[in-house]
């Protein structure tokens, strides 16, 4: 039996005569099997949005609300559209060609800035380079940091032993500084506000792992592959032959806010992204069961 079929049965997508199928259930002539074909579709092959929510726009830039699961630009294993491709289709009628000014990891959600015109790419890039843009993230982490707020000042460099991974490296790393504070703590988990003052790759993820509080569902830095309700609810039960579905299966990191001065208007701007539905559900379950 293929792994895909096993997964369908264990996840409860196969019924026999109206009851949940079991891996060891004998089948007889005349039994009625019902298979949820929609469940066969891989998550990465789901329908993609044709447009994205605009949080702020002026003559120089646009800030969109990036959903988790879409890369900003093509990655090493492209599958499906990118944020940039969707944005360029959105603004094609206005003859605008959005260009990303910074990056968010594929599985991070939240505020993402793009320049709307080529002449604004450099000045917007300078805002980031000169640390004139304030960035705020929300992160659900394992454990509760001590002290409840603090500064993480630890240099970061690429891991020579593992591609795409970053490490704390006092000798060769570039300076990286993040400020954090606890917004809420539960038994064994916490919601943090994190403000990175530098822009190193994976900075928030690496720094929180460094203080022994990795972000939930961050397998690269010790946060695990998925988060299950059974981790919180001690009396959690699931039907025989079924497999528990994850409560969350993406990086529990959200780019909540960008604050800056627009080069087009000269006015200060604060752009915020609301907590997405999956992280709201996670917080509700932590409130209820942790």
Secondary structure as GFF3:
##gff-version 3
##sequence-region A 1 290
A	DSSP	alpha_helix	3	10	.	.	.	ID=ss1
A	DSSP	beta_strand	14	16	.	.	.	ID=ss2
A	DSSP	beta_strand	19	20	.	.	.	ID=ss3
A	DSSP	beta_strand	33	35	.	.	.	ID=ss4
A	DSSP	three_ten_helix	37	40	.	.	.	ID=ss5
A	DSSP	three_ten_helix	43	45	.	.	.	ID=ss6
A	DSSP	beta_strand	54	57	.	.	.	ID=ss7
A	DSSP	beta_strand	61	66	.	.	.	ID=ss8
A	DSSP	alpha_helix	83	90	.	.	.	ID=ss9
A	DSSP	three_ten_helix	92	94	.	.	.	ID=ss10
A	DSSP	beta_strand	99	100	.	.	.	ID=ss11
A	DSSP	beta_strand	109	115	.	.	.	ID=ss12
A	DSSP	three_ten_helix	118	120	.	.	.	ID=ss13
A	DSSP	alpha_helix	121	129	.	.	.	ID=ss14
A	DSSP	beta_strand	134	142	.	.	.	ID=ss15
A	DSSP	beta_strand	149	153	.	.	.	ID=ss16
A	DSSP	beta_strand	156	158	.	.	.	ID=ss17
A	DSSP	beta_strand	166	168	.	.	.	ID=ss18
A	DSSP	beta_strand	177	186	.	.	.	ID=ss19
A	DSSP	beta_strand	189	196	.	.	.	ID=ss20
A	DSSP	alpha_helix	203	210	.	.	.	ID=ss21
A	DSSP	three_ten_helix	219	221	.	.	.	ID=ss22
A	DSSP	three_ten_helix	229	231	.	.	.	ID=ss23
A	DSSP	beta_strand	253	261	.	.	.	ID=ss24
A	DSSP	beta_strand	268	272	.	.	.	ID=ss25
A	DSSP	alpha_helix	277	289	.	.	.	ID=ss26
###
